[in-house]
Amino acid sequence: MSRSVPGVGPDDVGHTAYARVRAGQVNAVQAALEDHTGRLDWPREQIERYRTARLRAFLSHARERSPFHARRLRGLDPSTATVADLASLPMMTKQDAQDEWDAIVTTRDLDRERAERILAEQKWFSYTRGDAQIFSSGGSSGVRGVYVWDWQFSVSAACLAWRMQAREERRAPVRSPLRLAVLAAGVPPHASTPLFDVPTAPGMETVVIPAGAPFDEIVAAVAAARPTHLVGYASVIGRLARAALAGDLQVGPVRVSTNSEPLLDEDRHAIDEAWSATIHNLWGSTEIGVQAVGCGHGEGLHVCEDEVVLERVDDSGTPVAADAPAARTLATGLANRTFPFIRYDLGDQVTLLPGTCPCGSAFVRVADIGGRRDDDFRYGTKTVPASTFRYVLGADPRVSEYQVRQTVDGAEIFVVGDPDVARLTSAVDAALRRQGLSDPKVRIEVVDRLQRHQATGKLQRFIALR
């Protein structure tokens, strides 16, 4: 059973129509979870054999049905292709995906114009006549994105998002009643609500709480839900954990799943201190779906190699060695046959982790994603990494949340909490000087709440000058 918090729900007619189809898809997810969860125990050779077969089928379909990919795959034989052969293809960018929309989509009954019309007209989430869903990204990278999730891709993405948790539920069942609080966009057109509003155990009730609502409303809604499980934006759950530590929120979730934003150390530590809950961090994108998920036992995130091919490459798109630094990460999603992404530039840097994981899974692991390359600020020839601000602002116990906007010669910082502004300003100033800025100008303003993206509910923590 799923519900939305009072006052922010969809219109009754739109929600009822959506809910009927949605119920069938949730049942499909729960049925497919059995298979997906079993894959976590596969040996390496089975993972690689399955991935190669999926890749060949996917490339064959894309070449036959997508004019854009037909051009890109002209010199590649899908029937014998391997992961290594992908390196012969050019990178695909977000701009490509939006400029070539009609040439990428593989169904004749859908084009960009119709997709935009669906987004403009829907009052609540909806399905096309072909059982696909249309989503739009928040455009934090500067390029607004419109995407298609077909039925099977939606099922696959939800299974990837939840199978680690489902495995743990079987190993150590949580006492009923089970309640999942979903801290997500809450409204169309972002994909987070349909992706995460999925019961992972029999009898689990779910409630969707808009992450962009005023924080006191979020606290009240979470308190009323009394969740055993929490899933949502990392920054929001981190702030809820700090509210719990301060005595302002009395809940005790046993499992926490974070997504959509980097899970910063200060948020992870607050969650652990407040609830000692198992944390499953997730790295995903609207384009690819789910790329990697943390198991809660070992470091980092397990790459979803059965459904995604990741390539760590240099600036020219050439793959680099496992122990070498990479400039970017390219992703080929193997499940979305309606809008294929092949060697797509995610805009993230990942580091492979060596050794085996205590959880027993043979799926490759990457370190937690520290943030996008776009989070770094550039002042002329000098680059100031986002971690410069994180280490100062995230370490201040009197700062519960922050947002940094780059200025020509420094930064404008908005914080929620009651910090010593003069001391904090001095600390940020000193940190910037250590990065090579000779006379940084820093202004810090204490605010009641930070501005989140209106459509997605996401918090863009670092906003660089364009």
N, C-alpha and C positions, 0 to 999 in steps of 0.2 A: 504494500500500500504506500502511495506517495502523495504528499501534499505540499503546498506552498504556505509560507507564513501569511497570516491575515493581512489584508491591505495591499499586497503586492502580487496577487495571483492574476492569471490570465482571464480573458472574458470566458464566460461559461460555455458558449457554443463552440468557440475555437478550441478550448481545452478538451471538451468532451470528444470532439471528432479526432483530435490528436491522440487522446488517451486510448481510444479503441485500437488504433494501429500500433501505438507505442507498447501496449500490453503484449501484443504478439511478438514484438521485437525483443522485449525484456525476457519473454519465455525462450526465445531463440538464443539469447545470450546465456541464460542459465543452463540450457541444454548443451551449448558448445563449451561451456566452462570446464566440463568434465574432460574433454579432449585437450584443451589448452593447458589445464593444470597438469595433466599427465606428461605433457611435453617438457615440463621443467625437470623431469628426471631422465631425459634422453642423454645418451653419451654423445661425445663430440661428433663422431662419424655419422650418427643418425641426424643430428642437427644440420650438418653440412650437406648431407645427401638430400634431405627434405628441402633445404633452402635453394639448392641448385635446381631442383625440379620446379619449385614455385617460380624461380626467376625466369626459367625458360618459357614457362606457360605465360607469365606476365608480359615478357618482352614480345612474344608472338602476338598476343592480343593487342598490345599497344601499337605495334607496327601495322597491323591490319586495320585497326579502327580509328587511329589518330593520325591525321595528316602531319601534324607537328612532329610526332615521334617517328613517323615513317621516314621523314627526311633525316632525322638524327640517327636512325638505326640502319640506314641504307647499307653500310659496309659491315654489318654484324649479322651472323647467322644465329637467330634465337635458339634453334634446335640443339646447338652445341655450345651455347654461351656459358661462361663461368663468371664468377664474381670478378676475377682478375680482368676479364675482357671489358668490363664496364669502363676501365681507364681509357679506352679508345674513344669514348664518347665525350662531347663537350659538356660543360656544366650547365645546369638549368637554374635560372635565377628567379626571384620573386617577380621581377619585372617581366620576364618571359612568360611566367604563368598567367599574368594578368593581360599582357598585350596579345598573347596568342590563344586566349581562352577558347574561342570557337574552334580552333584547329587542334586543341588538345582534347576536349571532351569527346567521348567515344560513342555517344548516343545521338541519334538524329533529332529526337524530340526535345532537345535542350540546348540552348545557347546562352550567351552572356546577357542578352536583352531580357530573355524570359527569367533567368536567374535573378536579375536585379528587380524585376517586377514582383517575383515571389517575395523577396526580402522587403520590398516597399509595402506590400499589401498585408503581410501576415501580422496579426496581433499577438499570436503565440506561435510556438514551434509548429511546423507542419511537414507533411510529406508530399512529394510530387505524385503524379499518377503512376510513376514508375517506382514508387517507394523510396526515393532518394530524399535527402535533406540538403538544404542550401544554408551555408553559414558564411559569415563575414568576420574577418579579423579586425582588431582594433586599429591597425595601421600604425603601431608604435615605431615601426621601422621606416615610416615615411611613405610606404606604398600600401594602400588599402587592398585587402585581398578578399575575393569571393571564391568559395570552394563548394564542391559537391561531395557528399558522403552517400554512396549507394548503400543499399540494405546490408549486404554482406560485409562491406567495409565497416559499417557501424557496429555490427556484431563482433567482428574481429577486434576493433579498437577497444570496445568495452571489455572483452575477454582479456586482452593484454593489460588493460588498466587494473583489472581486479584479480587476475589469477594468482598472483603472489599472496594476496590477502586470503583468497579462497583456500589456498593450500594451508595457510596457517590456521584458518578456522577449523579445518579438518584435523590438524595435528593437536590443537588446543582449543576446543570449542568454548565460546563465551556463553555464560549463563543468560538465559532469556529473562525479560524481553529484550530483543535486539533493536536498537534504534540508530539509524545513520543520519547524521546532519550533513547536508551538502552545502558548503559555502562556495557558491559559484555565481555566474553572471545573473542568474535568476530570470532573465528575460532574453528573447531573441536579440541578435542573431548569432550569438557566440555558442560554440559547440560544447562548452564545459558542462552545462546542465544536463543535456541528454546523455553525455558520456559517463558522468559520475553518479547520476541518480539511478543506481542499479542495486537492488538488494543482493547481497553475496551469500546469504544464508536463509534457510526456510523461516518464514514468519517475521523477517526483518521489515520494520517500518522505516520509510525515509521521509525526510522533510528538507525542502530546498529553502535556503536562507540567502537572499541577495547580498553578496560580499560588498557591494557599493553602498549599502544602507548606512545611516549614521551608526557609529560604533555602539552606542548605548542600546540601540534597537537590536543589533546583532547579539550583544551579550544577553539581552532579555530573551531573544528567540532561542538561543542555544540553551540557556538555563531552563526554558520551558520544555524544550525537546528532550532534555536529560539523555544525551546520546551516549551509547556505548562505543560508537565509531564516529570519527570526524574525518571529512575529506574536504579539501579546498585550497585556496590560495595560501601559499606558505606564509606571506606576511600577515594575513588575517589570523591564521591559526597561531602564529607566534605571538601576536598581540593578545589573543584570547588566553594563551598560556600565562602571559604576564599579568593579565587581569585575575586569573585564578591564583597566582602567587600572591597577589595583593589582597586576596580575600573577597574580590568583587564578583567571582563566578564560582559556583559550587557544582561542578560536574566532574566525572571521573572516567573519561574514555579510556578504553584499553588498547585501541588501535587507531592510529592517526595516519592519514594519507595526504601528502602535500603535493601540489602541482602548480603549473602555469607560471611560476616565478622561481628564481633560484632560492633554495633553502639555505639561508645564511646561518652561520654558526650561532649567532645570538638567538635566532628563532629555534634552532634545533635544541640548544641547551635549555631554553625556557620550557619547551615542550617536555623534555626529559625530566626537568626538575619539578614541573607542575604535576605531571601525571605518570611518569615512568612508563609511558605507553610505547608500544612497538611503533616505529615510524617507517612508513613505506613512501619514500620520495619518488616522484615520477617526472620523467623528462619527455615532453611531447610537443606536438605542434598541430595546428589545424590542418596543415598540408599533409603530413605523414600519419598523424594519429598519435600513437604511443611508440616512442623509440626505446625507452629503457625504464626499468622500475627497480627500486630497492627491495631486497628481500627482508630486511629487518634484522639480519643476523651478521652479515659481513659488511665491509666497506663498499661504498659506491653503488652503482646501479647495474643490473643485468640487462644487457642489450637484447631486444626482442628479435633475435636473429632468424627465427622462423618466419617472420613477417616483414622484416626490415633489413636492408643491406646498408651498412654505414661504411664510408670510406674517409679516412683521415688523409688529407692532401695538403700540398703546399699551395702557394698563391696561383700557380699555373694549373692546378687541378690534378697534379701527378701524385699518386699515393706515396706516403712516407712509411718508413719502418715503424714497427710497433713501439719501439723505445725512443723514437725521434719526435720532436715537437711538430705540430701541425698548424697550418694557418687557418684552416676551416674544415668543416665536416659536411660531406655530401651524403644524402640519403636517397635510397630507392625503396619506395613502399611497395610491397608485394600484394596488397589486398584490395586497393582501390582501382578497379578496372574501368570505372566511369571517368575518372579524372586522374590519369597516371602521372606520377612524379618519378623521374629517372635522373639520378645524379643531381639532386636538388640541393642547392646551397642553403643550409639551415642557418648560417650566421653564428654558429656556436663553435667553440673549441672544446675538444674532449681529449682526455688522457686515459689510455688503457691501463688497467690494473693487473699486475701479474699474480700468479698463484691461483689456488682453488679457493672457493668460497665455503665457509663453515656450513652454509645451508645445504650443500651437496649438489647444487645445480652446476652443470658444465657450460651454461651460457656465459659468454664473455662479459666481463665487467668493465665499466668506465667510472672514473671518479665523478663525484657529484658535480653537476654543471654549475660553474661559478658565476655565470652570467654571460651575456652576449658581448662580442667584441665592440658593439656599438655603445656599451656602457662606459667605455673609456672616454675621457675628455682630452682633446688635443688643443694645445695653446701654441700656435706656431709650429715649431719643430719639436716641442716637448709634448709627451703623452703622459697623462696622469691616470693611472688605473683606478677603476671604481673602488678597489679595495682600500685605497688611501682614505676615502671617506668612511667606508664600512668599519675599518679598524678603530676609528675615533667615535663615530656616532653609535655604532652597534655595541660598543663597550660601555657606554654610559647608561647605568641602570635607571636614570631618570628620563631617558628617552624611550618611548614605547614604539615610535614609528617615525620615519623620516623620508624626505624626498629632496633630492639635490638637483638644482637647475644650474647649468653652466652659464657664466657670464663671460664677457670679453676678457676680463682680467682676474677672474676668480669664480665664486659660486654664491648662489642664493639658496639657502637651505631652510626648509620648513620642517618643524619637528612637532610631534605630539607628546606632551608630558610637561614636566616642570624642571628643566635643566638649569644649571647656572650658565646663562647665555654668554657672559663675558669669558668664563673659563673655557667653555666649549668652542667659542669663536677663536680664542687663542690657540687651542689645540689643533683645530682644523688649519689655521694659518700656518702653524709650525709644520704640519704634515705636508702642506702644499709647498712650502719652502724646501723641504727635504727632497721634493720631486723636481726641484729646479726652477720654480716660479720665484722671481726675485722680490716682488712686492704684490702678493695676492690680496684681492679685496674680497672679504668674506662677510656676508650678512646672514644672520640667523633669526628666524621669526617663529615664535611659538603659536601654533594654531590648534583649533579644536579637532579638526579632521583634515585629512589629505584628500586632494581631488583625484578620484579614480576615473578611468575611462567610462563614459556614460553608457556605452553599449555592452562592454565586456565585464566591467567591474574590476578589471585589473589595475594594479598600481604600477605605473612606470616610475621606478625609484630613481633612475638617473636620466636626466633629460639634457642632451648635448645641444650645443648651438648648431643650427643647420647652415 
